[in-house]
Amino acid sequence: VIDKVITTQLQCKNNKKHGKPIPWSVEDHGEYYIVKCLLDVPKNPHTNYSTSDGVIGVDCNLEHFAWANVTKDGNYKGSGSLGFSIMGK
């Protein structure tokens, strides 16, 4: 995405009229730098928001991920969790 935005900006014949600014941020963290580029990302026109076959909910917690499956009518179909330890990570 970043390459496409930068290439489009560089190839723009009239930046004053048609170009968009690309803000950059450089953070000095002593042993390393973090470079950030802020872009407008176009919305994906193919995103599926349909709930016609039901939905799956995911809950992210400190020591586990939990999930639940619900039918299109809202009836409980199943659930589970995946536990893990972050101690010492």
C-alpha positions in Angstrom: 0.0 0.0 0.0 2.8 2.4 0.9 4.7 1.8 -2.3 1.5 2.5 -4.4 0.7 5.7 -2.6 4.2 7.0 -2.9 4.5 6.0 -6.5 1.2 7.7 -7.3 2.4 10.9 -5.6 5.7 10.9 -7.4 4.1 10.4 -10.8 1.5 13.1 -10.2 2.0 15.9 -12.8 0.5 18.7 -10.8 0.9 18.0 -7.0 -0.5 21.4 -6.0 -3.8 20.6 -7.7 -4.1 16.8 -7.5 -1.5 15.6 -5.0 -2.1 14.6 -1.4 0.5 15.2 1.4 2.3 12.2 2.9 3.1 13.0 6.6 6.1 11.2 8.1 7.3 10.8 11.6 10.7 9.7 12.8 11.1 8.6 16.5 14.5 8.3 18.1 14.5 5.4 20.6 18.2 5.5 21.3 19.4 2.1 19.8 16.9 2.3 16.9 14.5 4.6 15.0 10.9 4.1 14.2 9.7 5.7 10.9 6.0 6.1 10.5 4.1 7.1 7.3 0.5 8.2 7.6 -1.7 7.3 4.6 -5.3 7.3 3.5 -6.0 3.6 2.7 -9.0 3.1 0.4 -11.8 1.0 1.7 -12.0 -2.6 0.3 -15.2 -2.8 -1.8 -15.2 -6.6 -1.5 -15.5 -6.7 2.3 -18.2 -9.1 3.4 -20.4 -7.9 6.3 -23.1 -10.5 5.7 -24.5 -12.3 8.7 -26.8 -14.5 6.6 -24.9 -17.7 7.7 -24.3 -16.6 11.3 -21.3 -15.0 13.0 -18.3 -15.9 15.0 -17.3 -13.7 17.9 -13.7 -13.6 19.2 -12.6 -12.3 22.6 -8.9 -11.5 23.1 -7.8 -11.7 26.7 -4.5 -11.6 28.6 -4.2 -15.4 28.9 -6.6 -16.8 26.4 -8.6 -16.2 23.2 -12.3 -17.2 23.3 -14.7 -17.7 20.5 -18.4 -18.3 20.0 -20.3 -19.4 17.0 -23.9 -18.2 16.6 -26.4 -19.2 13.8 -28.1 -16.6 11.5 -31.1 -16.8 13.9 -28.9 -15.9 16.9 -28.9 -19.4 18.4 -25.8 -20.7 20.1 -23.9 -23.2 18.0 -20.6 -23.7 19.9 -17.7 -22.0 21.6 -14.2 -22.6 22.9 -11.0 -21.1 24.0 -7.3 -21.3 23.4 -5.2 -20.7 26.5 -1.6 -19.6 26.6 0.9 -18.1 29.1 2.6 -14.8 28.5 4.8 -15.1 31.6 8.5 -14.7 30.6 7.7 -13.6 27.1 
